[in-house]
Amino acid sequence: MSDCEQCMVRKLSALQMLKGEEIKAISGCKITKQVKRGEVIFKEGEMLNGVYCISSGVCKLTKLTEKGKEQVVKLVIKGELLGQRSVIINQVANLTATALNDMEVCFIPKQEILEDLLQNSEFSFNVLKRMATDLKEAETAIINMAQNSVRRRLADIILYLQDNFGKDEEGYLSVTLSRDDFASIVGTATESVIRTLSQFKKEGLIKTSGKRIKISDYQGFEALE
């Protein structure tokens, strides 16, 4: 089990604002968990007893629509916290968190987080800023959904994946999403995603290998309308 005081990932999250005894307290009560690809960290409607700090890996946050279809809301990487909003307002989780690859997360009990929020104003403000940023990103996504074409929206998410999560040793996106996941994020039918990816391949913008995608022409991708 790693020491929170020495953890580099902590410096990427709101936990960086905690000091001295606060960090020692978290280090003493946290639980480090290994999460396999495809495993659910928590489910929509579940009452959370704490928050999760992502040490490594990537997860997706999803919500079920009225028709029972999974809608991808956000992709979350190391250094971010999961579940803080539900813990703060003492309500069930509004989203489901699922690992997209093997992950390591640190679970921090609810009571410890609440005490730190009440006692450390810098920590509270940092958490608030990150929640405000999430809200802004959600608003931007809604605007893009209404104004941009499927081609542009799909190109944007592929560029986002490479810019934020990087590439593997063969040049493919390090995060692999299903065509259904892409459709959920873009806001279109899976068939439309498959057809658009095929068009991208014909235009020399991408290469694919199974579900994996490699950007062949970054500038061309950016110039799409």
C-alpha positions in Angstrom: 0.0 0.0 0.0 1.5 3.4 -1.1 1.9 6.3 1.2 -0.3 9.3 0.3 2.5 11.7 1.4 4.7 10.3 -1.3 2.0 9.7 -4.0 2.7 11.7 -7.2 -0.9 11.1 -8.4 -2.2 13.0 -5.3 -0.6 16.1 -6.7 -2.9 15.9 -9.7 -6.1 15.9 -7.7 -7.8 18.2 -5.2 -6.1 16.1 -2.5 -3.0 18.2 -3.1 -4.5 20.9 -0.9 -4.4 18.6 2.2 -1.5 19.0 4.5 0.3 17.3 7.4 -2.0 15.4 9.7 -4.8 15.4 7.1 -2.7 13.4 4.6 -1.5 11.1 7.3 -5.1 10.4 8.3 -6.2 9.6 4.8 -3.1 7.4 4.3 -4.1 5.5 7.4 -7.7 4.8 6.4 -7.7 4.5 2.6 -8.0 1.2 0.9 -6.2 0.5 -2.4 -8.1 -1.6 -4.9 -7.2 -3.3 -8.1 -10.0 -3.0 -10.7 -10.0 -5.2 -13.8 -11.1 -4.0 -17.3 -14.8 -4.0 -17.5 -15.4 -4.1 -13.8 -17.9 -1.7 -12.2 -16.4 0.6 -9.5 -19.9 1.8 -8.4 -23.4 1.8 -10.0 -25.9 4.5 -10.6 -28.4 4.5 -7.7 -25.8 3.2 -5.2 -25.2 5.1 -1.9 -21.5 5.7 -1.7 -19.6 5.4 1.6 -16.6 7.4 0.3 -14.7 8.7 -2.7 -12.3 7.0 -5.1 -9.0 8.6 -6.2 -7.7 7.1 -9.5 -4.1 6.0 -9.2 -3.8 4.5 -12.7 -6.0 3.6 -15.6 -9.1 5.1 -17.2 -12.8 4.6 -16.5 -16.0 5.8 -18.1 -18.9 7.4 -16.3 -22.3 6.4 -17.8 -26.0 7.1 -17.2 -29.0 5.0 -18.2 -31.5 6.7 -20.4 -35.3 6.3 -20.0 -35.1 3.5 -22.7 -32.4 1.7 -20.7 -29.5 2.6 -23.0 -26.1 3.5 -21.6 -25.0 7.0 -22.2 -21.3 7.8 -21.8 -21.0 11.1 -19.9 -17.3 11.4 -19.3 -14.0 9.6 -19.4 -11.9 9.9 -16.2 -8.1 9.5 -15.8 -5.6 9.2 -13.0 -5.5 12.0 -10.4 -9.3 12.6 -10.5 -11.7 11.8 -7.8 -14.9 9.8 -8.2 -18.1 10.1 -6.2 -17.3 13.4 -4.4 -20.6 15.0 -5.5 -22.7 12.2 -4.2 -20.8 12.1 -0.9 -21.1 15.9 -0.4 -24.9 16.1 -1.0 -25.5 12.7 0.6 -27.4 11.2 -2.3 -27.1 8.1 -4.4 -24.6 8.0 -7.3 -26.0 9.7 -10.4 -23.7 7.7 -12.7 -22.0 4.3 -13.1 -18.2 4.1 -13.1 -16.7 1.3 -15.2 -13.0 0.5 -15.8 -11.9 0.8 -19.5 -8.6 -0.9 -18.7 -7.0 -2.3 -15.6 -7.0 0.3 -12.9 -5.8 1.0 -9.4 -8.0 3.2 -7.2 -7.8 4.3 -3.6 -11.0 4.4 -1.6 -11.2 7.1 1.0 -14.0 6.8 3.6 -16.8 9.4 3.5 -16.3 10.7 7.1 -12.6 11.5 6.4 -13.4 13.4 3.3 -16.3 15.4 4.9 -14.0 16.3 7.8 -11.4 17.6 5.5 -13.9 19.6 3.5 -15.2 21.3 6.7 -11.7 22.0 8.1 -9.6 22.9 5.0 -11.1 25.8 3.0 -8.4 25.4 0.2 -9.4 21.8 -0.3 -13.1 22.6 -0.3 -12.5 25.4 -2.9 -10.4 23.1 -5.1 -13.1 20.4 -5.1 -15.7 23.1 -5.9 -13.6 24.4 -8.9 -13.3 20.9 -10.3 -17.1 20.3 -10.0 -17.7 23.7 -11.7 -15.3 22.6 -14.5 -17.3 19.4 -14.9 -20.4 21.4 -15.3 -18.9 23.7 -17.9 -17.6 20.6 -19.9 -21.1 19.2 -19.8 -22.6 22.4 -21.1 -20.0 22.5 -23.9 -20.8 18.9 -24.9 -24.5 19.8 -25.2 -23.7 22.8 -27.4 -21.4 20.7 -29.6 -24.0 18.0 -29.9 -26.5 20.5 -31.3 -24.2 22.5 -33.6 -21.6 20.0 -35.0 -22.0 17.2 -37.5 -21.5 13.5 -36.6 -18.2 13.6 -38.5 -16.9 16.5 -36.5 -18.1 15.1 -33.2 -16.5 11.7 -33.8 -13.3 13.3 -35.0 -13.2 15.4 -31.8 -13.6 12.5 -29.4 -10.8 10.5 -31.3 -8.5 13.6 -31.0 -9.5 14.0 -27.4 -8.6 10.3 -26.7 -5.1 10.7 -28.2 -4.4 14.2 -26.7 -5.5 13.1 -23.2 -4.7 9.4 -23.0 -1.9 9.0 -25.5 -0.9 6.2 -27.9 0.5 2.7 -27.4 3.8 1.5 -28.8 2.2 0.8 -32.2 0.6 4.3 -32.5 -2.9 3.2 -31.7 -5.0 5.1 -29.1 -4.1 3.7 -25.7 -7.8 3.7 -24.7 -10.0 1.4 -26.7 -13.7 2.2 -26.9 -16.4 0.0 -28.4 -18.4 1.4 -31.3 -21.3 1.5 -29.0 -19.3 3.7 -26.6 -18.4 6.1 -29.4 -22.0 6.2 -30.5 -23.0 7.0 -26.9 -20.5 9.8 -26.6 -21.2 11.3 -30.0 -24.9 11.0 -29.7 -25.7 9.0 -32.8 -26.5 5.4 -33.8 -23.8 2.7 -33.7 -24.3 2.1 -37.4 -23.6 5.8 -38.1 -20.3 5.5 -36.2 -19.2 2.4 -38.1 -20.1 4.1 -41.4 -18.2 7.3 -40.5 -15.1 5.4 -39.3 -15.1 3.6 -42.6 -15.2 6.9 -44.4 -12.3 8.2 -42.3 -10.3 5.1 -43.3 -11.0 5.7 -47.0 -9.9 9.3 -46.7 -6.6 8.2 -45.1 -7.4 9.9 -41.8 -7.2 6.8 -39.6 -6.2 3.1 -39.6 -8.0 0.5 -37.6 -7.2 -3.0 -36.2 -10.2 -4.5 -34.6 -11.6 -2.0 -32.2 -8.2 -0.1 -32.1 -7.8 3.2 -33.9 -4.7 5.0 -35.1 -4.8 8.6 -36.4 -2.9 8.8 -39.7 -3.5 12.5 -40.5 -3.8 14.6 -37.4 -4.0 17.9 -39.3 -6.6 16.5 -41.6 -8.7 15.4 -38.7 -8.5 18.8 -37.1 -9.7 20.5 -40.3 -12.9 18.4 -40.6 -16.2 20.2 -40.5 
